[in-house]
Amino acid sequence: MSEEMAVKKSKTKLNIRIMTLVGLMVAVCGICAQIAIPLPFSPVPLTLQTLAIMVAAMMLGPRWGTLVMLVYVAAGSVGIPVFAQAKAGIGALAGATGGFIWGFIPGAFVMGLLAGETQKDLKFGKALVSALAGLAIIYCCGVIQLSLVAGLSIGQAILVGVLPYLPLEAVKILLAAKIVSSVRRRGVLNI
């Protein structure tokens, strides 16, 4: 086999591996979104969705982590029930919780960017900062749309769309940082 053919074969295997990982993480995000607890005082349910997003973005990096979110949002927008509580469609993206969903895309990019390339060791502290920064973007996008759609002030939107979720988000940030730093230290992905 020539060197050129070997390089092509290697790139093909890498592309298949990456696309498999992207598809798997889209599915994990969809599954984690269904683990939802509705709150009586907020249109935003408690979910494990952001945990999956943090893990995907920090494990796959800015390019592939963002692709996961683009595919996830696209799947939901065309009617596949991947959003929280099996919601889907343009109505979900335009509704009170749609800003959080839109925020997954830039949030994932920032998390992946701050976490760095996937081949390198990711320290737990750096993973914490990366997750926190990306989550802040997600919540900013969510609060803005929640405020506009629900007719709330920014303060009211923060009160019902952010504050009740902070304790669980803190746990998810710690868990995501631990998972990703452990996986990357072991070099499991090597993409």
Summary of the structure (lengths in Angstrom):
residues: 191
radius of gyration: 17.4
end to end distance: 23.6
largest distance: 65.6
contacts: 648
relative contact order: 0.14
helix: 76%
strand: 6%
